[in-house]
């Protein structure tokens, strides 16, 4: 699974959002049956409802936290508001999907205004169930600090997609 880090490095996710880690769990994310692959682009109209997230690894006694952030706020050339939290689900049992978890922060539709934004999904293994605290704010979220403050292990999986403002002509 180490090769799966390469697109995260090239895409700047390792560095801007995460430190290097060793992926150990398989996570698949789909919007309307379209699989999220590193660096692929989705139109905002295609990601208007929360995705299906499946976790394959661990067991029903292992719990995970899923974080979705945008590290490119307000725009990728000057992301001084980095990161914005779009979604958080905790207590996801291994070998299930996010619907079995506890949604701490509801899904917010990505609506980038300036440039192409990266939207990053990170999966962390929890030390125990109900051990993750709700963040204070969606704005100025920091994935690394959040993981540290909640005693989460290194990430076990991550994937990102790109999205940009959708013009009326594109929606047709």
DAMO-V129750 format. One record per run of one state. SS is the DSSP state (A for helix, B for strand, O for the rest). FROM is the first residue (numbers start at 1). TO is the last residue. If there is no record, write none. Layout:
ss | from | to
SS | FROM | TO
SS | FROM | TO
//
This chain:
ss | from | to
O | 1 | 1
A | 2 | 10
O | 11 | 12
A | 13 | 16
O | 17 | 17
B | 18 | 18
O | 19 | 25
B | 26 | 31
O | 32 | 33
B | 34 | 35
O | 36 | 40
B | 41 | 41
O | 42 | 43
A | 44 | 47
O | 48 | 51
B | 52 | 56
O | 57 | 62
B | 63 | 70
O | 71 | 74
B | 75 | 75
O | 76 | 83
B | 84 | 93
O | 94 | 96
B | 97 | 97
A | 98 | 100
O | 101 | 101
B | 102 | 105
O | 106 | 113
B | 114 | 114
O | 115 | 115
B | 116 | 125
O | 126 | 142
A | 143 | 149
O | 150 | 154
B | 155 | 164
O | 165 | 167
A | 168 | 171
O | 172 | 172
//
